[in-house]
């Protein structure tokens, strides 16, 4: 393998940093998206908890509201984990 072929292969495999003027708005957008998703999960949790409270108050055992509470917690956990993974791959 000649040195020209080796150099071109290294250039192809080289890791290039994302410019700050691109990375900063991207990180801001990810931050806003995470906050929006967490607020939606919180609202869903409050509505589902209210439905669950009404269901237990009227002696109905389990209904869709318990599923809503669980799914809002799961959604918040997934959103938080996804932001951690994105921060691991994007340089700060």
N, C-alpha and C positions, 0 to 999 in steps of 0.2 A: 504494500500500500504506500503510495507516494505521500509526501508531506502535504501536498495540495489537497488530496483526497481526505487526509486525516484532519486537516484544518477545517475543511468545509463540513465534515461530519461533526466536529466539535462545535462549530458555530450553530449547526442545526440543533444540537442537543443542549446548547447553553441556555440557562435560565435567565430570563430578562425580568428585571423589576418593573412593576407597574408604576407609571409616573404618578407623582403625588397629586397632580391636577385631575387625574382620572380616579385615583383611589379615594380621595377625600369625599367627593360627592357620592361615590358608590357606598362608602361606609355610612354616610349620613342617610342614604336611602334605606340601607339595611336596618339601621337603627329605627327609623320611622316605621318600617314594615314590621319589625319585631314589636314595637309599642302598639301598633294597630292590632296585630294578632292577639297580643296579650289582653288588650282592652275588650276585644270581641269575646275572648274566652272568659273573661271576668263577667261580662254582661250575661253570657250564656249560663254561667255558673249561678248567678243571682236569680235569673228567671227559673232555672231548673230547680234550684233549692226552694224557691217559693212554691213551685208546683209540687215538689216532694213533701213540703210541710203541709200543704193542703190535702194531699193524698193520705198522709198519716193521720191528719186531724179528722178526716171523714172515714177512717177505718178501712181504707183501701190499702192493701198490703204493698205491692210493688207496681210501678207503672213506668212509663217512658221517662219520667223526670229523674229517676235514679240513673238511668242510662245517660241522660243529659249532663248530670253532675260528673259522672265518670268520664265522659267524652270531653268535657271542658277542661278537666284536670289533665287528661291525656294530651289534648291539643296544646295546652300551655307548656307541658313538658317537652313535647316534640319541637315547638317553636324555640324554646330556650336551648335545647340541644343543637338544633340546626344553626342557631347563631353562634354557638361555641365552635362548631365544626367550620363554619364560614370564617370565623376569626383565626382559626388554626391555619387555614390555607391562604388567607389574605394577609399580607404583611401589615403591621400596624403603623 
